[in-house]
């Protein structure tokens, strides 16, 4: 049907408003949260490859530097405070600003002809993207694939194949979804950052953190914990170059190569669900095995969280992390304590440790919360250090858990010679126990019941809490 010229603007505006309304509703219902993971935080020379059609984009100007095609070998090298970009052995430029490698997918956009409700060659076309942006795309239909031509049509150009990027760095090669950004940060370090929708990020996190054999409901519980952790971290520091790293300093993230179809199904079935307390995402910390008790947050670390409270954990019992034994000679204990203190950022060094003294336990009575380490300093003087929370005790002694007892042995001259430590559990002991989730799932509990057991007073909300 032909429109009179005087009605074109009104019709166009109404259509834009309708499309923007639909787009906004869809965004609010699904969320499009993207997370930023620092894969390499101090690189010198990195390589990448693509399995589909990508583009290398200058993030400062928004211009496309080059197409990136399957089979090409690219390198990003640090050149003073700039990025030297090399394609198949030939340098194509040096850039002061950050660059991104993004897949050229030709994501469908809604188009509208000002001349006709039907799309025809020669018509003046307008594109309305999924965020409501309107662009006049002229009348060139070359390389456009018209998906529908009834009133409002969709067009796409390029490949719809799910693209993967292989990053070649100091720890080997791994494939990732999403895009890669490269930049020199304010400290002169070269960064490689994976920017990816949070749900796709979880595909590489959950199987890296929990075996698929732990049961479907346990995997769903882990998915919510990991999603909530990532969202909270992203919201807490939105202006940082990245909010997460790929190691257990955040959550272990193995990228595409870690994915499992069994685990992905658990993620998809809980898409957008997060754990909240008083309407805000919780610090959804988790660990491997409780040893029979979880703990209050302030006794393991320092901060009080009302949803991280201690409780007995009968569901966690397992043969992998219960009833372990560690034996140290005096020299081995001295070495281990010095290593642990360095990890904790404590500069003192023992020339010899000659006694451990338990001072206090956590509220559950299970874990050692405060311990004194007695011995001698490098200059031969007496040295005593107070280790003042349970996780620091675990790290200082190099143990799987701070849930332990110990017995010290003396030699024939009454001097400390060795120590036997017996304990249970693996990890800090706050929040979700992964082996406990496995046990609850095996007994028929669903993921909501699992999470409500390990996190006190929480609510599970859909749509990322919107």
C-alpha positions as a Markdown table, in Angstrom:
| # | Residue | x | y | z |
|---|---|---|---|---|
| 1 | Unk | 0.0 | 0.0 | 0.0 |
| 2 | Unk | 1.3 | 3.5 | -0.9 |
| 3 | Unk | 1.5 | 6.2 | 1.8 |
| 4 | Unk | 0.9 | 9.9 | 1.1 |
| 5 | Unk | 4.1 | 11.9 | 1.7 |
| 6 | Unk | 2.5 | 14.0 | 4.5 |
| 7 | Unk | 1.8 | 10.8 | 6.5 |
| 8 | Unk | 5.2 | 9.3 | 6.1 |
| 9 | Unk | 6.9 | 10.9 | 9.1 |
| 10 | Unk | 4.0 | 10.1 | 11.5 |
| 11 | Unk | 3.9 | 6.5 | 10.3 |
| 12 | Unk | 7.7 | 6.2 | 10.6 |
| 13 | Unk | 7.7 | 7.7 | 14.1 |
| 14 | Unk | 4.9 | 5.4 | 15.3 |
| 15 | Unk | 6.7 | 2.4 | 13.9 |
| 16 | Unk | 10.0 | 3.4 | 15.6 |
| 17 | Unk | 8.2 | 3.9 | 18.9 |
| 18 | Unk | 6.5 | 0.5 | 18.6 |
| 19 | Unk | 9.8 | -1.2 | 17.8 |
| 20 | Unk | 11.6 | 0.6 | 20.6 |
| 21 | Unk | 8.9 | -0.5 | 23.0 |
| 22 | Unk | 9.2 | -4.1 | 21.9 |
| 23 | Unk | 13.0 | -3.9 | 22.1 |
| 24 | Unk | 13.0 | -2.3 | 25.6 |
| 25 | Unk | 10.6 | -4.9 | 26.9 |
| 26 | Unk | 12.7 | -7.7 | 25.5 |
| 27 | Unk | 15.9 | -6.3 | 27.1 |
| 28 | Unk | 14.2 | -5.9 | 30.5 |
| 29 | Unk | 12.9 | -9.4 | 30.4 |
| 30 | Unk | 16.1 | -11.1 | 29.3 |
| 31 | Unk | 19.0 | -8.9 | 30.3 |
| 32 | Unk | 22.0 | -8.5 | 28.1 |
| 33 | Unk | 24.7 | -8.4 | 30.8 |
| 34 | Unk | 28.2 | -8.7 | 29.5 |
| 35 | Unk | 31.1 | -9.5 | 31.7 |
| 36 | Unk | 34.8 | -8.5 | 31.2 |
| 37 | Unk | 37.4 | -11.2 | 32.1 |
| 38 | Unk | 41.1 | -10.3 | 32.3 |
| 39 | Unk | 42.6 | -13.3 | 30.5 |
| 40 | Unk | 46.1 | -11.8 | 30.3 |
| 41 | Unk | 47.0 | -8.9 | 32.5 |
| 42 | Unk | 50.7 | -8.3 | 31.7 |
| 43 | Unk | 51.4 | -9.6 | 28.2 |
| 44 | Unk | 54.3 | -8.8 | 25.8 |
| 45 | Unk | 53.2 | -10.7 | 22.7 |
| 46 | Unk | 49.9 | -12.5 | 22.1 |
| 47 | Unk | 48.4 | -14.2 | 19.2 |
| 48 | Unk | 44.8 | -14.8 | 18.1 |
| 49 | Unk | 42.9 | -16.7 | 15.4 |
| 50 | Unk | 39.3 | -16.7 | 14.3 |
| 51 | Unk | 37.0 | -19.5 | 13.0 |
| 52 | Unk | 34.6 | -17.2 | 11.3 |
| 53 | Unk | 34.5 | -13.6 | 9.9 |
| 54 | Unk | 35.5 | -11.1 | 12.5 |
| 55 | Unk | 36.5 | -7.4 | 12.4 |
| 56 | Unk | 39.4 | -5.7 | 14.2 |
| 57 | Unk | 38.0 | -2.4 | 15.5 |
| 58 | Unk | 39.7 | 0.7 | 16.8 |
| 59 | Unk | 37.7 | 1.4 | 20.0 |
| 60 | Unk | 38.7 | 5.0 | 20.2 |
| 61 | Unk | 37.3 | 5.9 | 16.8 |
| 62 | Unk | 34.9 | 3.0 | 16.1 |
| 63 | Unk | 36.5 | 2.4 | 12.7 |
| 64 | Unk | 37.2 | -1.0 | 11.3 |
| 65 | Unk | 41.0 | -1.5 | 11.0 |
| 66 | Unk | 40.7 | -4.8 | 9.1 |
| 67 | Unk | 38.6 | -7.8 | 8.4 |
| 68 | Unk | 39.7 | -10.9 | 10.4 |
| 69 | Unk | 39.1 | -14.1 | 8.5 |
| 70 | Unk | 39.4 | -17.8 | 9.3 |
| 71 | Unk | 42.9 | -19.2 | 8.7 |
| 72 | Unk | 44.7 | -15.9 | 9.3 |
| 73 | Unk | 47.3 | -15.6 | 12.1 |
| 74 | Unk | 47.4 | -12.4 | 14.1 |
| 75 | Unk | 49.7 | -11.1 | 16.7 |
| 76 | Unk | 49.4 | -8.2 | 19.1 |
| 77 | Unk | 52.7 | -7.0 | 20.5 |
| 78 | Unk | 53.5 | -4.4 | 23.2 |
| 79 | Unk | 55.4 | -1.6 | 21.6 |
| 80 | Unk | 56.3 | 0.9 | 24.4 |
| 81 | Unk | 52.8 | 2.2 | 25.3 |
| 82 | Unk | 51.1 | 1.2 | 22.1 |
| 83 | Unk | 49.9 | -2.0 | 20.3 |
| 84 | Unk | 51.7 | -3.3 | 17.3 |
| 85 | Unk | 49.4 | -5.4 | 15.2 |
| 86 | Unk | 50.7 | -8.0 | 12.8 |
| 87 | Unk | 48.8 | -10.0 | 10.3 |
| 88 | Unk | 50.3 | -13.2 | 8.8 |
| 89 | Unk | 53.8 | -11.8 | 9.6 |
| 90 | Unk | 53.2 | -8.3 | 8.2 |
| 91 | Unk | 52.7 | -5.3 | 10.5 |
| 92 | Unk | 49.5 | -3.4 | 9.6 |
| 93 | Unk | 49.9 | -0.6 | 12.2 |
| 94 | Unk | 50.7 | 0.7 | 15.6 |
| 95 | Unk | 47.8 | 1.9 | 17.8 |
| 96 | Unk | 47.7 | 4.0 | 20.9 |
| 97 | Unk | 44.1 | 3.1 | 21.7 |
| 98 | Unk | 42.4 | -0.2 | 22.6 |
| 99 | Unk | 41.3 | -2.5 | 19.8 |
| 100 | Unk | 38.6 | -5.2 | 19.8 |
| 101 | Unk | 38.1 | -8.3 | 17.7 |
| 102 | Unk | 34.4 | -8.7 | 17.1 |
| 103 | Unk | 32.5 | -11.1 | 15.0 |
| 104 | Unk | 30.7 | -9.7 | 12.0 |
| 105 | Unk | 27.4 | -11.5 | 12.3 |
| 106 | Unk | 25.0 | -9.3 | 10.4 |
| 107 | Unk | 22.6 | -9.4 | 13.4 |
| 108 | Unk | 19.1 | -8.9 | 12.0 |
| 109 | Unk | 17.7 | -5.4 | 12.2 |
| 110 | Unk | 14.2 | -4.2 | 11.5 |
| 111 | Unk | 14.0 | -2.0 | 8.4 |
| 112 | Unk | 11.2 | 0.2 | 7.2 |
| 113 | Unk | 10.6 | 1.8 | 3.8 |
| 114 | Unk | 9.4 | 5.4 | 3.8 |
| 115 | Unk | 7.9 | 4.8 | 0.4 |
| 116 | Unk | 6.1 | 1.5 | 0.9 |
| 117 | Unk | 5.2 | -1.0 | 3.6 |
| 118 | Unk | 6.7 | -3.6 | 1.3 |
| 119 | Unk | 10.5 | -3.6 | 0.6 |
| 120 | Unk | 11.4 | -3.0 | -3.0 |
| 121 | Unk | 14.7 | -2.3 | -4.7 |
| 122 | Unk | 15.1 | 1.5 | -5.0 |
| 123 | Unk | 13.1 | 2.4 | -1.9 |
| 124 | Unk | 14.7 | 4.6 | 0.7 |
| 125 | Unk | 15.3 | 2.3 | 3.7 |
| 126 | Unk | 15.6 | 2.9 | 7.5 |
| 127 | Unk | 17.1 | 0.4 | 9.9 |
| 128 | Unk | 15.9 | 0.2 | 13.5 |
| 129 | Unk | 18.3 | -1.8 | 15.7 |
| 130 | Unk | 17.3 | -3.7 | 18.8 |
| 131 | Unk | 18.1 | -0.7 | 21.0 |
| 132 | Unk | 15.9 | 1.6 | 19.0 |
| 133 | Unk | 18.6 | 3.4 | 17.0 |
| 134 | Unk | 17.3 | 4.6 | 13.6 |
| 135 | Unk | 19.7 | 4.8 | 10.6 |
| 136 | Unk | 19.0 | 5.7 | 7.0 |
| 137 | Unk | 20.6 | 3.0 | 4.9 |
| 138 | Unk | 19.6 | 4.4 | 1.5 |
| 139 | Unk | 18.4 | 2.1 | -1.2 |
| 140 | Unk | 21.3 | -0.3 | -1.7 |
| 141 | Unk | 20.0 | -3.9 | -1.1 |
| 142 | Unk | 23.3 | -5.5 | -2.2 |
| 143 | Unk | 24.5 | -8.2 | 0.3 |
| 144 | Unk | 21.3 | -7.8 | 2.3 |
| 145 | Unk | 19.3 | -10.9 | 3.0 |
| 146 | Unk | 15.6 | -10.0 | 3.4 |
| 147 | Unk | 14.1 | -12.4 | 6.0 |
| 148 | Unk | 10.5 | -11.0 | 5.7 |
| 149 | Unk | 9.0 | -8.4 | 3.5 |
| 150 | Unk | 5.6 | -7.9 | 5.0 |
| 151 | Unk | 5.4 | -4.4 | 6.4 |
| 152 | Unk | 8.3 | -4.6 | 8.8 |
| 153 | Unk | 11.1 | -6.7 | 7.5 |
| 154 | Unk | 14.4 | -8.0 | 8.9 |
| 155 | Unk | 17.7 | -7.9 | 7.0 |
| 156 | Unk | 21.0 | -9.4 | 7.8 |
| 157 | Unk | 24.4 | -9.5 | 6.2 |
| 158 | Unk | 27.4 | -11.7 | 6.8 |
| 159 | Unk | 27.5 | -15.0 | 8.6 |
| 160 | Unk | 25.3 | -16.2 | 11.4 |
| 161 | Unk | 27.8 | -18.8 | 12.5 |
| 162 | Unk | 28.8 | -18.8 | 16.1 |
| 163 | Unk | 32.3 | -17.5 | 16.1 |
| 164 | Unk | 35.1 | -18.4 | 18.3 |
| 165 | Unk | 38.4 | -16.7 | 19.0 |
| 166 | Unk | 41.5 | -18.6 | 19.9 |
| 167 | Unk | 43.9 | -16.6 | 22.2 |
| 168 | Unk | 47.5 | -17.8 | 22.2 |
| 169 | Unk | 49.2 | -16.6 | 25.3 |
| 170 | Unk | 51.7 | -17.5 | 28.0 |
| 171 | Unk | 49.5 | -20.3 | 29.3 |
| 172 | Unk | 48.8 | -21.8 | 25.9 |
| 173 | Unk | 45.9 | -21.6 | 23.5 |
| 174 | Unk | 42.2 | -21.5 | 24.4 |
| 175 | Unk | 39.0 | -20.7 | 22.5 |
| 176 | Unk | 36.5 | -18.1 | 23.7 |
| 177 | Unk | 33.1 | -16.9 | 22.8 |
| 178 | Unk | 32.3 | -13.2 | 22.5 |
| 179 | Unk | 35.1 | -10.8 | 21.6 |
| 180 | Unk | 38.6 | -10.0 | 22.6 |
| 181 | Unk | 39.9 | -6.6 | 23.6 |
| 182 | Unk | 43.6 | -5.6 | 23.7 |
| 183 | Unk | 44.9 | -2.4 | 25.4 |
| 184 | Unk | 47.7 | -0.9 | 27.3 |
| 185 | Unk | 46.5 | 0.0 | 30.8 |
| 186 | Unk | 47.5 | 3.0 | 33.0 |
| 187 | Unk | 50.5 | 1.0 | 34.3 |
| 188 | Unk | 51.9 | 0.2 | 30.9 |
| 189 | Unk | 50.7 | -3.4 | 31.0 |
| 190 | Unk | 49.2 | -5.1 | 28.0 |
| 191 | Unk | 45.8 | -6.6 | 28.7 |
| 192 | Unk | 43.7 | -9.2 | 26.8 |
| 193 | Unk | 40.1 | -9.0 | 27.9 |
| 194 | Unk | 37.3 | -11.4 | 27.0 |
| 195 | Unk | 34.0 | -9.5 | 26.7 |
| 196 | Unk | 31.1 | -12.0 | 26.6 |
| 197 | Unk | 27.4 | -12.2 | 27.6 |
| 198 | Unk | 27.2 | -13.5 | 31.2 |
| 199 | Unk | 25.3 | -16.7 | 30.2 |
| 200 | Unk | 27.9 | -17.6 | 27.7 |
| 201 | Unk | 30.6 | -16.8 | 30.3 |
| 202 | Unk | 28.9 | -19.3 | 32.6 |
| 203 | Unk | 29.2 | -22.0 | 30.0 |
| 204 | Unk | 33.0 | -21.9 | 30.6 |
| 205 | Unk | 32.8 | -21.4 | 34.4 |
| 206 | Unk | 30.3 | -23.9 | 35.8 |
| 207 | Unk | 32.0 | -27.0 | 34.4 |
| 208 | Unk | 35.4 | -25.6 | 35.5 |
| 209 | Unk | 34.1 | -25.3 | 39.0 |
| 210 | Unk | 31.8 | -28.4 | 39.4 |
| 211 | Unk | 31.9 | -31.8 | 37.8 |
| 212 | Unk | 28.9 | -32.6 | 35.6 |
| 213 | Unk | 28.5 | -35.9 | 37.7 |
| 214 | Unk | 27.4 | -33.9 | 40.7 |
| 215 | Unk | 23.8 | -33.9 | 39.6 |
| 216 | Unk | 21.5 | -31.6 | 37.7 |
| 217 | Unk | 20.1 | -29.7 | 40.7 |
| 218 | Unk | 23.6 | -29.2 | 42.1 |
| 219 | Unk | 24.7 | -27.8 | 38.7 |
| 220 | Unk | 21.8 | -25.4 | 38.7 |
| 221 | Unk | 22.7 | -24.2 | 42.2 |
| 222 | Unk | 26.3 | -23.7 | 41.0 |
| 223 | Unk | 25.0 | -21.8 | 38.0 |
| 224 | Unk | 23.1 | -19.3 | 40.2 |
| 225 | Unk | 26.1 | -18.9 | 42.5 |
| 226 | Unk | 28.4 | -18.2 | 39.6 |
| 227 | Unk | 26.0 | -15.9 | 37.8 |
| 228 | Unk | 25.4 | -13.9 | 41.0 |
| 229 | Unk | 29.1 | -13.7 | 41.8 |
| 230 | Unk | 29.9 | -12.4 | 38.3 |
| 231 | Unk | 27.0 | -9.9 | 38.3 |
| 232 | Unk | 27.9 | -8.5 | 41.7 |
| 233 | Unk | 31.6 | -8.1 | 40.7 |
| 234 | Unk | 30.6 | -6.3 | 37.5 |
| 235 | Unk | 28.2 | -3.9 | 39.2 |
| 236 | Unk | 30.7 | -3.2 | 42.0 |
| 237 | Unk | 33.5 | -1.9 | 39.7 |
| 238 | Unk | 31.9 | -0.9 | 36.4 |
| 239 | Unk | 34.7 | 1.4 | 35.3 |
| 240 | Unk | 37.6 | -1.0 | 35.6 |
| 241 | Unk | 39.2 | -2.5 | 32.5 |
| 242 | Unk | 37.9 | -5.9 | 33.7 |
| 243 | Unk | 36.0 | -7.1 | 36.8 |
| 244 | Unk | 36.9 | -10.8 | 36.7 |
| 245 | Unk | 39.9 | -13.0 | 36.1 |
| 246 | Unk | 40.0 | -16.5 | 34.7 |
| 247 | Unk | 41.5 | -18.1 | 37.9 |
| 248 | Unk | 40.1 | -19.0 | 41.3 |
| 249 | Unk | 40.9 | -15.5 | 42.4 |
| 250 | Unk | 37.5 | -14.9 | 40.8 |
| 251 | Unk | 36.0 | -18.0 | 39.3 |
| 252 | Unk | 37.8 | -20.6 | 37.2 |
| 253 | Unk | 36.9 | -19.9 | 33.6 |
| 254 | Unk | 38.0 | -22.3 | 30.9 |
| 255 | Unk | 36.3 | -20.7 | 27.9 |
| 256 | Unk | 34.7 | -22.6 | 25.1 |
| 257 | Unk | 37.0 | -25.7 | 25.5 |
| 258 | Unk | 35.6 | -26.3 | 29.0 |
| 259 | Unk | 32.0 | -26.4 | 28.0 |
| 260 | Unk | 29.7 | -29.4 | 28.6 |
| 261 | Unk | 26.3 | -29.9 | 27.1 |
| 262 | Unk | 25.0 | -31.3 | 30.4 |
| 263 | Unk | 26.2 | -28.3 | 32.3 |
| 264 | Unk | 25.0 | -25.8 | 29.7 |
| 265 | Unk | 21.5 | -27.2 | 30.0 |
| 266 | Unk | 21.5 | -26.4 | 33.8 |
| 267 | Unk | 22.7 | -22.9 | 33.0 |
| 268 | Unk | 20.0 | -22.4 | 30.3 |
| 269 | Unk | 17.2 | -23.7 | 32.6 |
| 270 | Unk | 18.1 | -21.0 | 35.2 |
| 271 | Unk | 19.0 | -18.2 | 32.8 |
| 272 | Unk | 18.8 | -14.8 | 34.5 |
| 273 | Unk | 18.1 | -16.1 | 38.0 |
| 274 | Unk | 20.3 | -14.6 | 40.7 |
| 275 | Unk | 20.6 | -14.9 | 44.5 |
| 276 | Unk | 19.7 | -11.7 | 46.5 |
| 277 | Unk | 19.5 | -10.5 | 50.0 |
| 278 | Unk | 17.2 | -7.5 | 50.6 |
| 279 | Unk | 17.0 | -7.0 | 46.9 |
| 280 | Unk | 20.7 | -6.9 | 46.1 |
| 281 | Unk | 23.0 | -9.6 | 44.6 |
| 282 | Unk | 24.8 | -11.4 | 47.4 |
| 283 | Unk | 28.5 | -12.2 | 47.5 |
| 284 | Unk | 27.8 | -15.8 | 46.4 |
| 285 | Unk | 31.0 | -17.4 | 47.5 |
| 286 | Unk | 31.4 | -21.2 | 47.3 |
| 287 | Unk | 34.0 | -23.8 | 48.0 |
| 288 | Unk | 34.6 | -27.5 | 47.6 |
| 289 | Unk | 33.9 | -29.3 | 50.9 |
| 290 | Unk | 32.8 | -28.1 | 54.3 |
| 291 | Unk | 34.1 | -31.0 | 56.4 |
| 292 | Unk | 30.7 | -31.0 | 58.2 |
| 293 | Unk | 30.4 | -27.3 | 59.1 |
| 294 | Unk | 30.1 | -24.0 | 57.2 |
| 295 | Unk | 31.2 | -20.8 | 59.0 |
| 296 | Unk | 30.4 | -17.1 | 59.6 |
| 297 | Unk | 32.0 | -14.9 | 57.1 |
| 298 | Unk | 33.7 | -12.6 | 59.6 |
| 299 | Unk | 35.4 | -15.5 | 61.3 |
| 300 | Unk | 36.9 | -16.9 | 58.1 |
| 301 | Unk | 37.7 | -13.5 | 56.5 |
| 302 | Unk | 36.8 | -10.1 | 58.1 |
| 303 | Unk | 33.5 | -8.8 | 56.8 |
| 304 | Unk | 30.1 | -9.6 | 58.3 |
| 305 | Unk | 27.4 | -10.8 | 55.8 |
| 306 | Unk | 24.0 | -11.8 | 57.3 |
| 307 | Unk | 23.5 | -14.5 | 54.6 |
| 308 | Unk | 26.8 | -16.2 | 55.3 |
| 309 | Unk | 26.1 | -17.9 | 58.7 |
| 310 | Unk | 27.5 | -21.1 | 60.1 |
| 311 | Unk | 25.6 | -24.3 | 60.2 |
| 312 | Unk | 26.1 | -28.0 | 60.5 |
| 313 | Unk | 26.4 | -29.6 | 57.1 |
| 314 | Unk | 25.5 | -33.3 | 57.1 |
| 315 | Unk | 25.1 | -33.4 | 53.3 |
| 316 | Unk | 28.8 | -32.8 | 52.5 |
| 317 | Unk | 30.3 | -36.1 | 53.7 |
| 318 | Unk | 32.6 | -37.5 | 51.0 |
| 319 | Unk | 35.6 | -39.8 | 50.7 |
| 320 | Unk | 37.8 | -37.2 | 48.8 |
| 321 | Unk | 38.2 | -34.5 | 51.4 |
| 322 | Unk | 37.4 | -36.0 | 54.8 |
| 323 | Unk | 39.9 | -37.4 | 57.2 |
| 324 | Unk | 43.0 | -36.1 | 55.6 |
| 325 | Unk | 46.4 | -36.2 | 57.3 |
| 326 | Unk | 49.4 | -33.9 | 56.9 |
| 327 | Unk | 52.8 | -34.6 | 58.5 |
| 328 | Unk | 55.5 | -31.9 | 58.7 |
| 329 | Unk | 59.0 | -32.2 | 60.1 |
| 330 | Unk | 60.3 | -29.0 | 61.9 |
| 331 | Unk | 62.1 | -28.0 | 58.8 |
| 332 | Unk | 59.1 | -28.7 | 56.5 |
| 333 | Unk | 56.8 | -26.7 | 58.8 |
| 334 | Unk | 59.2 | -23.8 | 58.8 |
| 335 | Unk | 59.4 | -23.8 | 55.0 |
| 336 | Unk | 55.6 | -24.0 | 54.7 |
| 337 | Unk | 54.9 | -21.3 | 57.2 |
| 338 | Unk | 57.3 | -18.9 | 55.4 |
| 339 | Unk | 55.6 | -19.7 | 52.1 |
| 340 | Unk | 52.2 | -19.2 | 53.6 |
| 341 | Unk | 53.1 | -15.9 | 55.2 |
| 342 | Unk | 54.4 | -14.6 | 51.8 |
| 343 | Unk | 51.1 | -15.5 | 50.2 |
| 344 | Unk | 49.4 | -13.5 | 53.0 |
| 345 | Unk | 51.6 | -10.5 | 52.4 |
| 346 | Unk | 53.3 | -10.9 | 55.7 |
| 347 | Unk | 57.0 | -9.9 | 55.5 |
| 348 | Unk | 58.3 | -11.7 | 58.6 |
| 349 | Unk | 60.4 | -14.8 | 58.0 |
| 350 | Unk | 61.1 | -17.6 | 60.5 |
| 351 | Unk | 64.5 | -19.2 | 60.6 |
| 352 | Unk | 62.8 | -22.0 | 62.6 |
| 353 | Unk | 59.3 | -22.7 | 63.8 |
| 354 | Unk | 59.2 | -24.5 | 67.2 |
| 355 | Unk | 55.6 | -24.5 | 68.2 |
| 356 | Unk | 52.0 | -23.9 | 67.1 |
| 357 | Unk | 49.5 | -22.6 | 69.7 |
| 358 | Unk | 45.8 | -22.7 | 69.1 |
| 359 | Unk | 44.2 | -19.6 | 70.6 |
| 360 | Unk | 40.5 | -19.7 | 69.4 |
| 361 | Unk | 38.0 | -21.5 | 67.2 |
| 362 | Unk | 35.1 | -20.4 | 65.2 |
| 363 | Unk | 31.5 | -20.3 | 66.5 |
| 364 | Unk | 30.9 | -23.8 | 65.2 |
| 365 | Unk | 33.9 | -25.0 | 67.2 |
| 366 | Unk | 35.1 | -26.8 | 64.0 |
| 367 | Unk | 37.8 | -24.5 | 62.6 |
| 368 | Unk | 40.9 | -22.9 | 64.1 |
| 369 | Unk | 40.2 | -19.1 | 64.0 |
| 370 | Unk | 43.3 | -17.7 | 65.8 |
| 371 | Unk | 46.7 | -19.3 | 66.1 |
| 372 | Unk | 50.1 | -18.2 | 67.4 |
| 373 | Unk | 53.2 | -19.4 | 65.6 |
| 374 | Unk | 56.3 | -19.4 | 67.8 |
| 375 | Unk | 59.9 | -19.6 | 66.6 |
| 376 | Unk | 63.0 | -17.6 | 65.8 |
| 377 | Unk | 63.6 | -14.8 | 63.3 |
| 378 | Unk | 66.5 | -14.6 | 60.9 |
| 379 | Unk | 68.7 | -12.9 | 63.5 |
| 380 | Unk | 68.1 | -15.6 | 66.0 |
| 381 | Unk | 65.7 | -13.6 | 68.2 |
| 382 | Unk | 62.4 | -14.9 | 69.4 |
| 383 | Unk | 59.5 | -14.4 | 66.9 |
| 384 | Unk | 55.8 | -14.9 | 67.6 |
| 385 | Unk | 53.1 | -14.2 | 65.0 |
| 386 | Unk | 49.3 | -14.1 | 65.5 |
| 387 | Unk | 47.3 | -15.4 | 62.6 |
| 388 | Unk | 43.9 | -13.9 | 63.2 |
| 389 | Unk | 41.3 | -15.5 | 61.0 |
| 390 | Unk | 40.5 | -19.0 | 59.9 |
| 391 | Unk | 41.3 | -18.7 | 56.2 |
| 392 | Unk | 44.7 | -17.1 | 57.0 |
| 393 | Unk | 45.5 | -20.1 | 59.3 |
| 394 | Unk | 44.7 | -22.5 | 56.5 |
| 395 | Unk | 46.9 | -20.6 | 54.1 |
| 396 | Unk | 49.8 | -20.1 | 56.5 |
| 397 | Unk | 50.0 | -23.8 | 57.2 |
| 398 | Unk | 49.3 | -24.9 | 53.6 |
| 399 | Unk | 46.3 | -27.0 | 54.5 |
| 400 | Unk | 43.1 | -27.8 | 52.6 |
| 401 | Unk | 41.0 | -26.5 | 55.4 |
| 402 | Unk | 41.2 | -24.8 | 58.8 |
| 403 | Unk | 39.0 | -27.6 | 60.2 |
| 404 | Unk | 41.8 | -29.6 | 61.9 |
| 405 | Unk | 43.4 | -30.8 | 65.1 |
| 406 | Unk | 47.1 | -31.3 | 65.5 |
| 407 | Unk | 49.7 | -33.1 | 67.7 |
| 408 | Unk | 53.2 | -31.9 | 68.1 |
| 409 | Unk | 56.1 | -34.3 | 68.6 |
| 410 | Unk | 59.3 | -33.6 | 70.5 |
| 411 | Unk | 62.7 | -35.2 | 70.1 |
| 412 | Unk | 64.7 | -36.8 | 72.9 |
| 413 | Unk | 66.0 | -33.4 | 74.0 |
| 414 | Unk | 62.5 | -32.0 | 74.3 |
| 415 | Unk | 62.8 | -29.9 | 71.2 |
| 416 | Unk | 60.0 | -29.7 | 68.6 |
| 417 | Unk | 60.7 | -32.2 | 65.8 |
| 418 | Unk | 57.5 | -32.8 | 63.9 |
| 419 | Unk | 53.7 | -32.2 | 63.7 |
| 420 | Unk | 50.7 | -34.4 | 62.6 |
| 421 | Unk | 47.7 | -32.5 | 61.4 |
| 422 | Unk | 44.3 | -34.3 | 60.9 |
| 423 | Unk | 41.4 | -32.5 | 59.3 |
| 424 | Unk | 38.4 | -32.5 | 56.9 |
| 425 | Unk | 37.1 | -30.3 | 54.2 |
| 426 | Unk | 38.6 | -28.3 | 51.3 |
| 427 | Unk | 38.3 | -24.6 | 51.0 |
| 428 | Unk | 37.4 | -21.5 | 53.1 |
| 429 | Unk | 34.1 | -22.9 | 54.4 |
| 430 | Unk | 31.8 | -20.0 | 53.7 |
| 431 | Unk | 28.6 | -20.2 | 51.6 |
| 432 | Unk | 27.8 | -23.0 | 49.2 |
| 433 | Unk | 29.6 | -26.3 | 49.7 |
| 434 | Unk | 29.9 | -28.0 | 46.3 |
| 435 | Unk | 30.0 | -31.5 | 47.8 |
| 436 | Unk | 27.2 | -30.5 | 50.0 |
| 437 | Unk | 25.1 | -29.5 | 47.0 |
| 438 | Unk | 26.0 | -32.8 | 45.4 |
| 439 | Unk | 24.7 | -34.6 | 48.5 |
| 440 | Unk | 21.5 | -32.6 | 48.7 |
| 441 | Unk | 20.8 | -33.2 | 45.0 |
| 442 | Unk | 21.3 | -36.9 | 45.5 |
| 443 | Unk | 18.7 | -36.8 | 48.3 |
| 444 | Unk | 16.1 | -35.1 | 46.0 |
| 445 | Unk | 16.5 | -31.5 | 47.0 |
| 446 | Unk | 16.1 | -29.0 | 44.2 |
| 447 | Unk | 18.5 | -26.1 | 43.4 |
| 448 | Unk | 16.4 | -23.5 | 45.3 |
| 449 | Unk | 16.4 | -25.6 | 48.4 |
| 450 | Unk | 20.1 | -26.2 | 48.1 |
| 451 | Unk | 20.8 | -22.5 | 47.9 |
| 452 | Unk | 18.4 | -21.5 | 50.7 |
| 453 | Unk | 20.2 | -24.0 | 52.9 |
| 454 | Unk | 23.7 | -22.6 | 52.4 |
| 455 | Unk | 22.8 | -18.9 | 52.1 |
| 456 | Unk | 20.7 | -17.7 | 55.0 |
| 457 | Unk | 17.6 | -15.6 | 54.3 |
| 458 | Unk | 18.1 | -15.2 | 50.6 |
| 459 | Unk | 15.6 | -14.8 | 47.7 |
| 460 | Unk | 16.1 | -16.0 | 44.2 |
| 461 | Unk | 14.9 | -13.5 | 41.6 |
| 462 | Unk | 14.5 | -13.8 | 37.8 |
| 463 | Unk | 15.7 | -11.4 | 35.1 |
| 464 | Unk | 18.9 | -10.6 | 36.9 |
| 465 | Unk | 16.9 | -9.0 | 39.7 |
| 466 | Unk | 15.3 | -6.3 | 37.5 |
